[in-house]
Amino acid sequence: MDLTHSPADEAFRAEARTWLGAHVPARPLPSLETAEGFAAHRAWEAELGADRWSVVSWPAAYGGRDCGLVRWLLFEEEYYAAGAPGRVGQNGVSLLAPTLLVHGTEEQRVRILPPMARGEVVWAQAWSEPEAGSDLASLRSRAVRTDGGWLLSGQKTWSSRAAFADRAFGLFRSEPDMPKPHQGLTYLMFDLRAPGVTVRPIGRLDGKPAFAEIFLDEVFVPDEDVIGGPGRGWRIAMSTAGDERGLTLRSPGRFLASADRLAALWHGRGRDPFTRDRVADAVIGARAYQLFTYAAASRFLDGEALGPESSLNKVFWSEYDVALHETALDLLGADGEPADGDWAEGYLFSLAGPIYAGTNEIQRDIIAERLLGLPRGRR
Ligand SMILES: Cc1cc2nc3c(=O)[nH]c(=O)nc-3n(C[C@H](O)[C@H](O)[C@H](O)COP(=O)(O)OP(=O)(O)OC[C@H]3O[C@@H](n4cnc5c(N)ncnc54)[C@H](O)[C@@H]3O)c2cc1C
């Protein structure tokens, strides 16, 4: 693989760097897990969207720049190097949008993608249920046919930012008598403020109030908000899950920037000899992840499906993130104690990485069985 970028790609990178240099807020925005921070991040999405930087890889018709994966990776490197804010629209941009681009109708794409790109409609992922996390197919929330649409009832849980988001996408059991649990599911979008919806915040370790559970009591959803047709939900959901674990949710740009910050912290703290090897590991790990992602992107561009390889990605970035933050806290010692410090906050969030987007135990099973061809484990 040739890792030299073309002059046109480098010109794109330079354009992104110039724009970010002129627009990234001088001070960090408040946490997007709070009402105030959510509003500030939404305004930032609007600013990005106005100049078509919020979703560079999307078609221009929906608010993007028609860029391929490589330019998206370059943009992400510049974005995080510039210290730009975390993306409040991430669930919509990284999960729902790729699903709509493949499985949605043109009417859905035209209606849903441009407001998402401008941060006007922020989406939550409503998949997990109290008895259906790793075993997602055992979900019980149902969609019952009614005139012109569906009535949704049941409970979703662990929904990131649902307390402040506008809409959600999730799976519902529409044909309860099918022989297998993953059959008879329908993938639907719904309003979080529709009659019959109750959103209740769940306390997180860091005390921020955006994480929530969602209760649904005969919530009406029109037919136009079914993705991929009734009963086809599982296949569509597996396509979303590949995106969640694969290339798009955690781009290497973010870790390259974190590794740089860690290295700067280490230099600023007298080049502490006890953490030196771990800091070096973090810097090497970020670079390795970058190269792994470029390799995966080039295979994808050559027409190969990524498939179970996404699970390798997910295990890597989630464990890397924990190790990087632990190293920073060890370096900081007592100075890292305040729970609202940057590194401490990042550490608390990193602890969730091996759980969300499919736990790492489940990812390891997928790697063992589907990539390494080992026998199926006991369930
Ligand atoms: C910070 C955070 C944000 C999240 N955001 C969202 C969101 O926005 N939307 C959403 O829908 N969900 C979200 N989730 C939920 C997340 O996807 C689930 O927590 C996850 O899928 C695990 O499900 P569970 O919590 O029900 O645990 P369980 O499935 O009950 O698992 C408990 C433990 O048992 C292990 N285990 C279970 N089955 C197996 C098996 N077959 N083999 C080996 N080990 C197994 C698991 O790995 C885990 O360690 C979020 C979770 C967190 C922590």
The ligand as an SDF file (V2000), in Angstrom:
LIG
                    3D

 53 58  0  0  0  0  0  0  0  0999 V2000
  -21.5640    4.3380   28.2370 C   0  0  0  0  0  0  0  0  0  0  0  0
  -22.5040    3.4330   27.5110 C   0  0  0  0  0  0  0  0  0  0  0  0
  -23.2120    3.9290   26.4310 C   0  0  0  0  0  0  0  0  0  0  0  0
  -24.1370    3.1240   25.7730 C   0  0  0  0  0  0  0  0  0  0  0  0
  -24.8670    3.6830   24.7750 N   0  0  0  0  0  0  0  0  0  0  0  0
  -25.8410    2.9630   24.1970 C   0  0  0  0  0  0  0  0  0  0  0  0
  -26.6940    3.5690   23.2310 C   0  0  0  0  0  0  0  0  0  0  0  0
  -26.5510    4.7530   22.8840 O   0  0  0  0  0  0  0  0  0  0  0  0
  -27.6970    2.8420   22.7020 N   0  0  0  0  0  0  0  0  0  0  0  0
  -27.8970    1.5330   23.0460 C   0  0  0  0  0  0  0  0  0  0  0  0
  -28.8190    0.9170   22.5120 O   0  0  0  0  0  0  0  0  0  0  0  0
  -27.1080    0.9030   23.9710 N   0  0  0  0  0  0  0  0  0  0  0  0
  -26.0890    1.6030   24.5500 C   0  0  0  0  0  0  0  0  0  0  0  0
  -25.2840    1.0120   25.5020 N   0  0  0  0  0  0  0  0  0  0  0  0
  -25.5670   -0.3700   25.9200 C   0  0  0  0  0  0  0  0  0  0  0  0
  -24.5180   -1.3700   25.4820 C   0  0  0  0  0  0  0  0  0  0  0  0
  -24.5810   -1.6130   24.1050 O   0  0  0  0  0  0  0  0  0  0  0  0
  -24.7540   -2.6500   26.3170 C   0  0  0  0  0  0  0  0  0  0  0  0
  -24.4470   -2.3100   27.6570 O   0  0  0  0  0  0  0  0  0  0  0  0
  -23.9070   -3.8200   25.8640 C   0  0  0  0  0  0  0  0  0  0  0  0
  -24.3350   -4.2960   24.6150 O   0  0  0  0  0  0  0  0  0  0  0  0
  -23.9370   -4.9770   26.8870 C   0  0  0  0  0  0  0  0  0  0  0  0
  -25.2320   -5.3430   27.1850 O   0  0  0  0  0  0  0  0  0  0  0  0
  -25.7310   -5.4700   28.7010 P   0  0  0  0  0  0  0  0  0  0  0  0
  -25.3770   -4.2110   29.4070 O   0  0  0  0  0  0  0  0  0  0  0  0
  -27.1600   -5.8980   28.6760 O   0  0  0  0  0  0  0  0  0  0  0  0
  -24.8460   -6.6160   29.3640 O   0  0  0  0  0  0  0  0  0  0  0  0
  -25.0300   -8.1840   29.2200 P   0  0  0  0  0  0  0  0  0  0  0  0
  -25.3370   -8.5370   27.8210 O   0  0  0  0  0  0  0  0  0  0  0  0
  -25.9910   -8.6340   30.2730 O   0  0  0  0  0  0  0  0  0  0  0  0
  -23.5850   -8.6940   29.5540 O   0  0  0  0  0  0  0  0  0  0  0  0
  -23.0660   -8.7780   30.8840 C   0  0  0  0  0  0  0  0  0  0  0  0
  -21.6800   -9.4210   30.8000 C   0  0  0  0  0  0  0  0  0  0  0  0
  -21.7900  -10.7650   30.3040 O   0  0  0  0  0  0  0  0  0  0  0  0
  -20.9850  -10.9290   29.1330 C   0  0  0  0  0  0  0  0  0  0  0  0
  -21.6510  -11.8060   28.1840 N   0  0  0  0  0  0  0  0  0  0  0  0
  -22.9520  -11.7660   27.8260 C   0  0  0  0  0  0  0  0  0  0  0  0
  -23.2050  -12.6980   26.8850 N   0  0  0  0  0  0  0  0  0  0  0  0
  -22.0220  -13.3350   26.6360 C   0  0  0  0  0  0  0  0  0  0  0  0
  -21.6090  -14.3790   25.7510 C   0  0  0  0  0  0  0  0  0  0  0  0
  -22.4520  -14.9700   24.9270 N   0  0  0  0  0  0  0  0  0  0  0  0
  -20.3050  -14.7580   25.7720 N   0  0  0  0  0  0  0  0  0  0  0  0
  -19.4100  -14.1640   26.5860 C   0  0  0  0  0  0  0  0  0  0  0  0
  -19.7400  -13.1640   27.4520 N   0  0  0  0  0  0  0  0  0  0  0  0
  -21.0270  -12.7530   27.4680 C   0  0  0  0  0  0  0  0  0  0  0  0
  -20.8430   -9.5440   28.5530 C   0  0  0  0  0  0  0  0  0  0  0  0
  -19.7310   -9.4320   27.7220 O   0  0  0  0  0  0  0  0  0  0  0  0
  -20.7380   -8.6900   29.8130 C   0  0  0  0  0  0  0  0  0  0  0  0
  -19.4350   -8.6940   30.3170 O   0  0  0  0  0  0  0  0  0  0  0  0
  -24.3410    1.7760   26.1750 C   0  0  0  0  0  0  0  0  0  0  0  0
  -23.6080    1.2540   27.2540 C   0  0  0  0  0  0  0  0  0  0  0  0
  -22.7060    2.0640   27.9140 C   0  0  0  0  0  0  0  0  0  0  0  0
  -21.9520    1.4750   29.0780 C   0  0  0  0  0  0  0  0  0  0  0  0
  1  2  1  0
  2  3  1  0
  2 52  2  0
  3  4  2  0
  4  5  1  0
  4 50  1  0
  5  6  2  0
  6  7  1  0
  6 13  1  0
  7  8  2  0
  7  9  1  0
  9 10  1  0
 10 11  2  0
 10 12  1  0
 12 13  2  0
 13 14  1  0
 14 15  1  0
 14 50  1  0
 15 16  1  0
 16 17  1  0
 16 18  1  0
 18 19  1  0
 18 20  1  0
 20 21  1  0
 20 22  1  0
 22 23  1  0
 23 24  1  0
 24 25  2  0
 24 26  1  0
 24 27  1  0
 27 28  1  0
 28 29  2  0
 28 30  1  0
 28 31  1  0
 31 32  1  0
 32 33  1  0
 33 34  1  0
 33 48  1  0
 34 35  1  0
 35 36  1  0
 35 46  1  0
 36 37  1  0
 36 45  1  0
 37 38  2  0
 38 39  1  0
 39 40  1  0
 39 45  2  0
 40 41  1  0
 40 42  2  0
 42 43  1  0
 43 44  2  0
 44 45  1  0
 46 47  1  0
 46 48  1  0
 48 49  1  0
 50 51  2  0
 51 52  1  0
 52 53  1  0
M  END
$$$$
